[in-house]
């Protein structure tokens, strides 16, 4: 009997698909049960794979969490590539705020994992790849720097420092949303929140030089 040959490309595609299913399942399980309350068996059940299969792709539950952060941050950065098409620094900032809040509404479980579960442990914060989050902050710092070069924003501000402060304001709103028991009730319209927050941030950045 001839042995059935398996196309290496097909095998690789199936493995990539299975790995992605595990990552997506982890997001849902970590959000629903909390990272520390979740088990690998829970992730395997949601992903539709055997428990042992998880360990073919990830060393441990910790490694799975770090992988979720790294891979999802990469996806988020790809989404924010739309900012390249906007040339006005004020409009860039408005869009940055709007896109971040849109992520919270569209992917509440992912944002819960990134804003809540990941921060439950200082160890995780130290283990997460700094480059991924650094690039996200760099987008905001780049907007501030662009505004300063064009004389729109105050030149005396340290762009990376202010970027962290501005991100903190945006992140606090995200945190309040993902912690809400009702994802809709009591929440202002995303567009309106983005408008108010952007106006507040822009007023503080605005240059008053003649």
QUIPEFEN-V176440 format. One record per pair of residues at least 12 apart in sequence whose C-alpha atoms are under 6 Angstrom apart, sorted by sequence separation. I is the first residue (numbers start at 0). J is the second residue. If there is no record, write none. Layout:
# QUIPEFEN-V176440
i->I j->J
i->I j->J
This chain:
# QUIPEFEN-V176440
i->144 j->158
i->143 j->158
i->25 j->42
i->24 j->42
i->140 j->158
i->140 j->159
i->24 j->45
i->24 j->46
i->140 j->162
i->139 j->162
i->21 j->46
i->20 j->46
i->153 j->204
i->152 j->204
i->153 j->205
i->152 j->205
i->153 j->206
i->88 j->142
i->152 j->206
i->151 j->206
i->88 j->146
i->65 j->127
i->111 j->177
i->30 j->108
i->30 j->112
i->26 j->109
i->97 j->193
i->96 j->193
i->93 j->197
